[in-house]
Each structure stands twice: as C-alpha cells, then as structure tokens.
Amino acid sequence: MQKRFYLSATDKKIGGVCGGIAEYLNVDSLLVRIAFVVLVFGLGTGLWAYLLLWLLAPKSNAA
C-alpha cells in the first residue's frame, strides 16, 4: 500500500499540518514544529508552506 500525507486529526495544534508531516515521516511532531518555527523566523517561508499545506492537503479519516 502506498503511504500518503494527510492532515492529522489527532496530533494538531492549529491545522494538523505538522502532525501529519510527523506521521508521514515517522518522527516526533515536536521536531517538525521546531523546523516550521525556524523556517518562519529564519527564511520567512514556513508560514506560506504551512498555509498552503493546510489548504491543499486532504484531511485524515482517522478520529
């Protein structure tokens, strides 16, 4: 079965993007959240990436 990225329904603070990435990559969601914070304040691209993923990614069916 092919692995797919979904917004997390269980591990979310705002939209489930970081939780979904963490589930997809099988890493701790705190590491993904730290990476997004670094991208937001370091390069300024993290916010746009988060918003695009939040709008375009499918939601998980798991509750």
N, C-alpha and C positions, 0 to 999 in steps of 0.2 A: 504494500500500500504506500502511496506517495504521501510524504509529510507536507502539510500546508500551514501557512501562517494565518492565524485568526486573532482577533482581539480577545483578550482574556476576560472571561465572565466572572472569575473567582479572584484573580490577583490583579486588582486595579485600584488606583488612587484617583485618577481622573477619567481616562477613557479606556484603559486596558491595553494600551499600546506596548508599554514596557513589559507588562506581564505576559503579553502574547509573544513578544520577541524572546523573552526569557524561556518560555515554554518551548518555543520552536528551536532555540539553540541549546536547550537543556542546561542553562546556567541560572544562577541566583538573580532574581529580579532587581535586587539592590545594585548589582553591578551594571545592569542596563540603565537603571535610573541615574546612576552616577555618570555614566557615559553621556546621557542626554543632557545633564546639567553642564558637563564640560563643553559639549557642543553648543549649547545655548550661550554660555558666557565666554567661551574661548573663540569659537568661529562664527557664532550667530546663526548657524544653520539648523540647530537642534529643534528650535521652535517650529520652523517650517516643515521639517521632516516629521515631527510629531503630529502636527495638524493634518498633513497630507495622509499619513497612515491612519489616523483616526477617522478621517472622512472616507477613505477608499477601501480600507481593509474590511473583510467580512467579519461578522460577529460569531463568536463561538456558540455552538448549540448546547454545550455543557453548562449546567447551572451550578 
